[in-house]
Amino acid sequence: MREVTRTSHVDATPEAIWPDLVDGQRFAEWYAFCDEVEEPAPGTRVLLGSWGSQRSAVTTEIVTAEQPTRFAWRHVAEELDGRPAPAVAIDTTVEVVLEPAADGGTDVTITSRQRPRGAVQAIALKLLARRQLGGMLDQSLDMLAARHDGRATARGDDEGQ
């Protein structure tokens, strides 16, 4: 299992941040992995964005929505340029946890977990976690903090290396 976790402090309450998680349009404005969200059915989202020079579409299923503290989804299908993406992970889940802080703000933690398909994919995920995934989670937290007129102070942890 590969796990990449980033935590940041945001100057807003969990209740103020919650709509940024559950509203697809607002979600796309801060989550660095997509620039548009489609919601074809309740509990399902398609995250549209780019992966390098290719257009990506990740169909997700919302697995946890505990207002206003926890929101999680898992990848159901992934496409690049309209074709199925190479299967690197058997399972990918992403979880966002909102914890009230003593100063009235919120500690926001995003954790991405991937179960590699095999040994070669495990190496690829290890490299991806170090280089790109952690950076994109940091960027997401920075954009989320900016939505609430604050600056994120990201702290990271990459496990399963």
SULQUITA-V821328 format. One record per pair of residues at least 24 apart in sequence whose C-alpha atoms are under 8 Angstrom apart, sorted by sequence separation. I is the first residue (numbers start at 0). J is the second residue. D is the distance in whole Angstrom. If there is no record, write none. Layout:
I/J/D
I/J/D
This chain:
55/79/5
70/94/6
71/95/6
89/113/7
90/114/5
133/157/8
54/79/6
55/80/6
56/81/8
69/94/7
70/95/5
88/113/6
89/114/6
90/115/8
53/79/6
54/80/5
55/81/8
69/95/6
70/96/7
88/114/5
89/115/6
53/80/6
54/81/8
69/96/5
88/115/4
89/116/5
109/136/7
68/96/6
69/97/6
87/115/6
88/116/5
129/157/7
50/79/8
68/97/5
87/116/6
128/157/7
67/97/7
68/98/7
86/116/7
87/117/8
88/120/7
87/120/5
107/140/8
87/121/8
125/159/8
125/160/6
87/123/8
87/124/8
17/66/7
17/67/6
20/70/7
17/68/8
14/66/8
14/67/6
13/67/6
13/68/7
13/97/6
13/98/7
13/99/6
12/99/7
12/103/6
13/104/8
11/103/7
12/104/5
13/105/6
10/103/7
11/104/5
12/105/6
10/104/4
11/105/6
9/104/6
10/105/6
8/104/7
9/105/5
8/105/6
9/106/6
8/106/4
9/107/7
7/106/6
8/107/6
6/106/7
7/107/5
6/107/5
7/108/7
6/108/4
5/108/6
6/109/6
32/135/7
4/108/7
5/109/5
31/135/6
4/109/6
5/110/7
31/136/7
4/110/4
30/136/8
3/110/6
4/111/6
31/138/6
2/110/7
3/111/5
31/139/5
2/111/6
3/112/7
30/139/5
2/112/4
29/139/6
30/140/8
1/112/6
2/113/7
29/140/8
0/112/7
1/113/5
30/142/8
0/113/6
1/114/6
29/142/5
30/143/8
0/114/5
1/115/7
28/142/8
29/143/5
0/115/7
29/146/8
1/121/8
1/124/7
1/125/7
3/128/6
2/128/8
1/128/8
5/133/7
3/132/7
4/133/7
3/133/6
5/136/6
5/137/7
7/140/6
6/140/8
9/143/8
10/144/7
9/144/5
8/144/8
11/147/6
10/147/6
9/147/7
10/148/7
10/149/6
9/149/6
10/150/8
9/150/7
8/150/8
9/151/6
8/151/6
7/151/5
8/152/6
7/152/5
8/153/7
6/152/8
7/153/4
6/153/5
7/154/6
5/153/6
6/154/5
5/154/6
6/155/6
5/155/4
4/155/6
5/156/6
3/155/8
4/156/5
3/156/6
4/157/6
3/157/4
2/157/6
3/158/6
1/157/8
2/158/5
1/158/6
2/159/6
1/159/5
0/159/6
1/160/7
